[in-house]
Amino acid sequence: MITLNFSLWELAILLVGIAFIIGTIYLVKLFKSIAMTFDITTKLMEDNRLVLQRIMENTDDITKSSAHVVETASDMVDEVGDALNTIKQDIIDPVVKAASVLKKGLGIFQTKSKKEKI
């Protein structure tokens, strides 16, 4: 039969050694987990950087397109204003003048016919 003969300080050193080995194993697992987290974070940051670059490029294109739409709409509004002015000058003003002359002419006939009836 084997007998073990050791003192209390030897048992303490043995327990400290076992605790050191167990602690080292957990620290290795912790460091591997931290390294994996850093890798995932780095990959996400890289992906987000690319996405943000694309968003900024699209925003620039959208801004240019919006400016073009506003410019085109402004030109159309100017053309509508010019068309309305032309219609007013070429059609409405002559019709109003003709109606005014016609009204005056009818007014003269009405006053003559009223005078003849009296």
Biotite code that builds the C-alpha atoms (Angstrom):
import biotite.structure as struc

atoms = struc.array([
    struc.Atom([0.000, 0.000, 0.000], chain_id="A", res_id=1, res_name="MET", atom_name="CA", element="C"),
    struc.Atom([1.159, 3.486, -0.819], chain_id="A", res_id=2, res_name="ILE", atom_name="CA", element="C"),
    struc.Atom([1.201, 6.033, 1.867], chain_id="A", res_id=3, res_name="THR", atom_name="CA", element="C"),
    struc.Atom([1.296, 9.689, 1.135], chain_id="A", res_id=4, res_name="LEU", atom_name="CA", element="C"),
    struc.Atom([3.121, 11.765, 3.546], chain_id="A", res_id=5, res_name="ASN", atom_name="CA", element="C"),
    struc.Atom([3.029, 15.516, 3.013], chain_id="A", res_id=6, res_name="PHE", atom_name="CA", element="C"),
    struc.Atom([2.681, 18.609, 5.064], chain_id="A", res_id=7, res_name="SER", atom_name="CA", element="C"),
    struc.Atom([0.078, 21.365, 4.989], chain_id="A", res_id=8, res_name="LEU", atom_name="CA", element="C"),
    struc.Atom([2.215, 23.850, 3.058], chain_id="A", res_id=9, res_name="TRP", atom_name="CA", element="C"),
    struc.Atom([2.779, 21.255, 0.314], chain_id="A", res_id=10, res_name="GLU", atom_name="CA", element="C"),
    struc.Atom([-0.987, 20.737, 0.071], chain_id="A", res_id=11, res_name="LEU", atom_name="CA", element="C"),
    struc.Atom([-1.447, 24.506, -0.177], chain_id="A", res_id=12, res_name="ALA", atom_name="CA", element="C"),
    struc.Atom([1.107, 24.753, -2.998], chain_id="A", res_id=13, res_name="ILE", atom_name="CA", element="C"),
    struc.Atom([-0.620, 21.858, -4.789], chain_id="A", res_id=14, res_name="LEU", atom_name="CA", element="C"),
    struc.Atom([-4.020, 23.618, -4.509], chain_id="A", res_id=15, res_name="LEU", atom_name="CA", element="C"),
    struc.Atom([-2.510, 26.912, -5.690], chain_id="A", res_id=16, res_name="VAL", atom_name="CA", element="C"),
    struc.Atom([-0.982, 25.116, -8.681], chain_id="A", res_id=17, res_name="GLY", atom_name="CA", element="C"),
    struc.Atom([-4.287, 23.474, -9.575], chain_id="A", res_id=18, res_name="ILE", atom_name="CA", element="C"),
    struc.Atom([-6.079, 26.827, -9.211], chain_id="A", res_id=19, res_name="ALA", atom_name="CA", element="C"),
    struc.Atom([-3.425, 28.456, -11.409], chain_id="A", res_id=20, res_name="PHE", atom_name="CA", element="C"),
    struc.Atom([-3.958, 25.826, -14.138], chain_id="A", res_id=21, res_name="ILE", atom_name="CA", element="C"),
    struc.Atom([-7.754, 26.195, -13.973], chain_id="A", res_id=22, res_name="ILE", atom_name="CA", element="C"),
    struc.Atom([-7.465, 30.000, -13.964], chain_id="A", res_id=23, res_name="GLY", atom_name="CA", element="C"),
    struc.Atom([-5.134, 29.862, -16.972], chain_id="A", res_id=24, res_name="THR", atom_name="CA", element="C"),
    struc.Atom([-7.622, 27.714, -18.878], chain_id="A", res_id=25, res_name="ILE", atom_name="CA", element="C"),
    struc.Atom([-10.425, 30.195, -18.176], chain_id="A", res_id=26, res_name="TYR", atom_name="CA", element="C"),
    struc.Atom([-8.180, 33.137, -19.121], chain_id="A", res_id=27, res_name="LEU", atom_name="CA", element="C"),
    struc.Atom([-7.304, 31.460, -22.433], chain_id="A", res_id=28, res_name="VAL", atom_name="CA", element="C"),
    struc.Atom([-11.023, 30.969, -23.138], chain_id="A", res_id=29, res_name="LYS", atom_name="CA", element="C"),
    struc.Atom([-11.668, 34.604, -22.176], chain_id="A", res_id=30, res_name="LEU", atom_name="CA", element="C"),
    struc.Atom([-8.904, 35.907, -24.450], chain_id="A", res_id=31, res_name="PHE", atom_name="CA", element="C"),
    struc.Atom([-10.132, 33.752, -27.348], chain_id="A", res_id=32, res_name="LYS", atom_name="CA", element="C"),
    struc.Atom([-13.634, 35.136, -26.830], chain_id="A", res_id=33, res_name="SER", atom_name="CA", element="C"),
    struc.Atom([-12.314, 38.709, -26.717], chain_id="A", res_id=34, res_name="ILE", atom_name="CA", element="C"),
    struc.Atom([-10.276, 38.134, -29.895], chain_id="A", res_id=35, res_name="ALA", atom_name="CA", element="C"),
    struc.Atom([-13.351, 36.744, -31.660], chain_id="A", res_id=36, res_name="MET", atom_name="CA", element="C"),
    struc.Atom([-15.415, 39.724, -30.482], chain_id="A", res_id=37, res_name="THR", atom_name="CA", element="C"),
    struc.Atom([-12.757, 42.116, -31.830], chain_id="A", res_id=38, res_name="PHE", atom_name="CA", element="C"),
    struc.Atom([-12.738, 40.257, -35.156], chain_id="A", res_id=39, res_name="ASP", atom_name="CA", element="C"),
    struc.Atom([-16.529, 40.472, -35.437], chain_id="A", res_id=40, res_name="ILE", atom_name="CA", element="C"),
    struc.Atom([-16.491, 44.146, -34.439], chain_id="A", res_id=41, res_name="THR", atom_name="CA", element="C"),
    struc.Atom([-13.790, 44.910, -36.994], chain_id="A", res_id=42, res_name="THR", atom_name="CA", element="C"),
    struc.Atom([-15.751, 43.134, -39.730], chain_id="A", res_id=43, res_name="LYS", atom_name="CA", element="C"),
    struc.Atom([-18.944, 44.997, -38.801], chain_id="A", res_id=44, res_name="LEU", atom_name="CA", element="C"),
    struc.Atom([-17.113, 48.311, -38.813], chain_id="A", res_id=45, res_name="MET", atom_name="CA", element="C"),
    struc.Atom([-15.666, 47.525, -42.244], chain_id="A", res_id=46, res_name="GLU", atom_name="CA", element="C"),
    struc.Atom([-19.097, 46.570, -43.607], chain_id="A", res_id=47, res_name="ASP", atom_name="CA", element="C"),
    struc.Atom([-20.666, 49.684, -42.106], chain_id="A", res_id=48, res_name="ASN", atom_name="CA", element="C"),
    struc.Atom([-17.934, 51.860, -43.576], chain_id="A", res_id=49, res_name="ARG", atom_name="CA", element="C"),
    struc.Atom([-18.682, 50.488, -47.047], chain_id="A", res_id=50, res_name="LEU", atom_name="CA", element="C"),
    struc.Atom([-22.427, 50.935, -46.549], chain_id="A", res_id=51, res_name="VAL", atom_name="CA", element="C"),
    struc.Atom([-21.922, 54.505, -45.341], chain_id="A", res_id=52, res_name="LEU", atom_name="CA", element="C"),
    struc.Atom([-19.781, 55.243, -48.391], chain_id="A", res_id=53, res_name="GLN", atom_name="CA", element="C"),
    struc.Atom([-22.541, 53.961, -50.673], chain_id="A", res_id=54, res_name="ARG", atom_name="CA", element="C"),
    struc.Atom([-25.145, 55.996, -48.778], chain_id="A", res_id=55, res_name="ILE", atom_name="CA", element="C"),
    struc.Atom([-23.058, 59.138, -49.166], chain_id="A", res_id=56, res_name="MET", atom_name="CA", element="C"),
    struc.Atom([-22.620, 58.499, -52.906], chain_id="A", res_id=57, res_name="GLU", atom_name="CA", element="C"),
    struc.Atom([-26.368, 57.895, -53.304], chain_id="A", res_id=58, res_name="ASN", atom_name="CA", element="C"),
    struc.Atom([-27.128, 61.024, -51.296], chain_id="A", res_id=59, res_name="THR", atom_name="CA", element="C"),
    struc.Atom([-24.927, 63.029, -53.653], chain_id="A", res_id=60, res_name="ASP", atom_name="CA", element="C"),
    struc.Atom([-26.770, 61.575, -56.678], chain_id="A", res_id=61, res_name="ASP", atom_name="CA", element="C"),
    struc.Atom([-30.146, 62.262, -55.060], chain_id="A", res_id=62, res_name="ILE", atom_name="CA", element="C"),
    struc.Atom([-29.135, 65.847, -54.329], chain_id="A", res_id=63, res_name="THR", atom_name="CA", element="C"),
    struc.Atom([-28.050, 66.370, -57.943], chain_id="A", res_id=64, res_name="LYS", atom_name="CA", element="C"),
    struc.Atom([-31.293, 64.808, -59.224], chain_id="A", res_id=65, res_name="SER", atom_name="CA", element="C"),
    struc.Atom([-33.366, 66.970, -56.878], chain_id="A", res_id=66, res_name="SER", atom_name="CA", element="C"),
    struc.Atom([-31.545, 70.089, -58.041], chain_id="A", res_id=67, res_name="ALA", atom_name="CA", element="C"),
    struc.Atom([-32.237, 69.098, -61.664], chain_id="A", res_id=68, res_name="HIS", atom_name="CA", element="C"),
    struc.Atom([-35.937, 68.513, -60.895], chain_id="A", res_id=69, res_name="VAL", atom_name="CA", element="C"),
    struc.Atom([-36.201, 71.898, -59.153], chain_id="A", res_id=70, res_name="VAL", atom_name="CA", element="C"),
    struc.Atom([-34.449, 73.622, -62.054], chain_id="A", res_id=71, res_name="GLU", atom_name="CA", element="C"),
    struc.Atom([-36.742, 71.929, -64.585], chain_id="A", res_id=72, res_name="THR", atom_name="CA", element="C"),
    struc.Atom([-39.837, 72.819, -62.543], chain_id="A", res_id=73, res_name="ALA", atom_name="CA", element="C"),
    struc.Atom([-38.654, 76.427, -62.306], chain_id="A", res_id=74, res_name="SER", atom_name="CA", element="C"),
    struc.Atom([-38.182, 76.557, -66.083], chain_id="A", res_id=75, res_name="ASP", atom_name="CA", element="C"),
    struc.Atom([-41.670, 75.092, -66.586], chain_id="A", res_id=76, res_name="MET", atom_name="CA", element="C"),
    struc.Atom([-43.212, 77.658, -64.241], chain_id="A", res_id=77, res_name="VAL", atom_name="CA", element="C"),
    struc.Atom([-41.444, 80.423, -66.155], chain_id="A", res_id=78, res_name="ASP", atom_name="CA", element="C"),
    struc.Atom([-42.766, 79.016, -69.438], chain_id="A", res_id=79, res_name="GLU", atom_name="CA", element="C"),
    struc.Atom([-46.306, 78.844, -68.039], chain_id="A", res_id=80, res_name="VAL", atom_name="CA", element="C"),
    struc.Atom([-45.996, 82.461, -66.894], chain_id="A", res_id=81, res_name="GLY", atom_name="CA", element="C"),
    struc.Atom([-44.786, 83.494, -70.350], chain_id="A", res_id=82, res_name="ASP", atom_name="CA", element="C"),
    struc.Atom([-47.653, 81.559, -71.976], chain_id="A", res_id=83, res_name="ALA", atom_name="CA", element="C"),
    struc.Atom([-50.208, 83.246, -69.710], chain_id="A", res_id=84, res_name="LEU", atom_name="CA", element="C"),
    struc.Atom([-48.761, 86.677, -70.502], chain_id="A", res_id=85, res_name="ASN", atom_name="CA", element="C"),
    struc.Atom([-48.896, 85.886, -74.228], chain_id="A", res_id=86, res_name="THR", atom_name="CA", element="C"),
    struc.Atom([-52.505, 84.671, -73.941], chain_id="A", res_id=87, res_name="ILE", atom_name="CA", element="C"),
    struc.Atom([-53.406, 87.818, -72.022], chain_id="A", res_id=88, res_name="LYS", atom_name="CA", element="C"),
    struc.Atom([-51.759, 90.108, -74.570], chain_id="A", res_id=89, res_name="GLN", atom_name="CA", element="C"),
    struc.Atom([-52.843, 88.269, -77.727], chain_id="A", res_id=90, res_name="ASP", atom_name="CA", element="C"),
    struc.Atom([-56.336, 87.069, -76.786], chain_id="A", res_id=91, res_name="ILE", atom_name="CA", element="C"),
    struc.Atom([-57.798, 88.486, -73.589], chain_id="A", res_id=92, res_name="ILE", atom_name="CA", element="C"),
    struc.Atom([-56.813, 92.156, -74.050], chain_id="A", res_id=93, res_name="ASP", atom_name="CA", element="C"),
    struc.Atom([-58.152, 92.337, -77.650], chain_id="A", res_id=94, res_name="PRO", atom_name="CA", element="C"),
    struc.Atom([-61.392, 90.576, -76.624], chain_id="A", res_id=95, res_name="VAL", atom_name="CA", element="C"),
    struc.Atom([-61.845, 92.987, -73.702], chain_id="A", res_id=96, res_name="VAL", atom_name="CA", element="C"),
    struc.Atom([-61.196, 95.967, -75.988], chain_id="A", res_id=97, res_name="LYS", atom_name="CA", element="C"),
    struc.Atom([-63.637, 94.611, -78.562], chain_id="A", res_id=98, res_name="ALA", atom_name="CA", element="C"),
    struc.Atom([-66.253, 94.009, -75.875], chain_id="A", res_id=99, res_name="ALA", atom_name="CA", element="C"),
    struc.Atom([-65.705, 97.528, -74.562], chain_id="A", res_id=100, res_name="SER", atom_name="CA", element="C"),
    struc.Atom([-66.148, 99.001, -78.051], chain_id="A", res_id=101, res_name="VAL", atom_name="CA", element="C"),
    struc.Atom([-69.217, 96.818, -78.601], chain_id="A", res_id=102, res_name="LEU", atom_name="CA", element="C"),
    struc.Atom([-70.653, 97.941, -75.261], chain_id="A", res_id=103, res_name="LYS", atom_name="CA", element="C"),
    struc.Atom([-70.097, 101.565, -76.161], chain_id="A", res_id=104, res_name="LYS", atom_name="CA", element="C"),
    struc.Atom([-71.650, 100.987, -79.591], chain_id="A", res_id=105, res_name="GLY", atom_name="CA", element="C"),
    struc.Atom([-74.668, 99.278, -78.095], chain_id="A", res_id=106, res_name="LEU", atom_name="CA", element="C"),
    struc.Atom([-74.877, 102.029, -75.523], chain_id="A", res_id=107, res_name="GLY", atom_name="CA", element="C"),
    struc.Atom([-75.090, 104.610, -78.294], chain_id="A", res_id=108, res_name="ILE", atom_name="CA", element="C"),
    struc.Atom([-77.850, 102.654, -80.032], chain_id="A", res_id=109, res_name="PHE", atom_name="CA", element="C"),
    struc.Atom([-79.749, 102.304, -76.780], chain_id="A", res_id=110, res_name="GLN", atom_name="CA", element="C"),
    struc.Atom([-79.599, 106.025, -76.042], chain_id="A", res_id=111, res_name="THR", atom_name="CA", element="C"),
    struc.Atom([-80.760, 106.808, -79.628], chain_id="A", res_id=112, res_name="LYS", atom_name="CA", element="C"),
    struc.Atom([-83.629, 104.367, -79.372], chain_id="A", res_id=113, res_name="SER", atom_name="CA", element="C"),
    struc.Atom([-84.637, 105.813, -75.988], chain_id="A", res_id=114, res_name="LYS", atom_name="CA", element="C"),
    struc.Atom([-84.533, 109.321, -77.433], chain_id="A", res_id=115, res_name="LYS", atom_name="CA", element="C"),
    struc.Atom([-86.669, 108.256, -80.393], chain_id="A", res_id=116, res_name="GLU", atom_name="CA", element="C"),
    struc.Atom([-89.259, 106.699, -78.096], chain_id="A", res_id=117, res_name="LYS", atom_name="CA", element="C"),
    struc.Atom([-89.529, 109.856, -76.056], chain_id="A", res_id=118, res_name="ILE", atom_name="CA", element="C"),
])
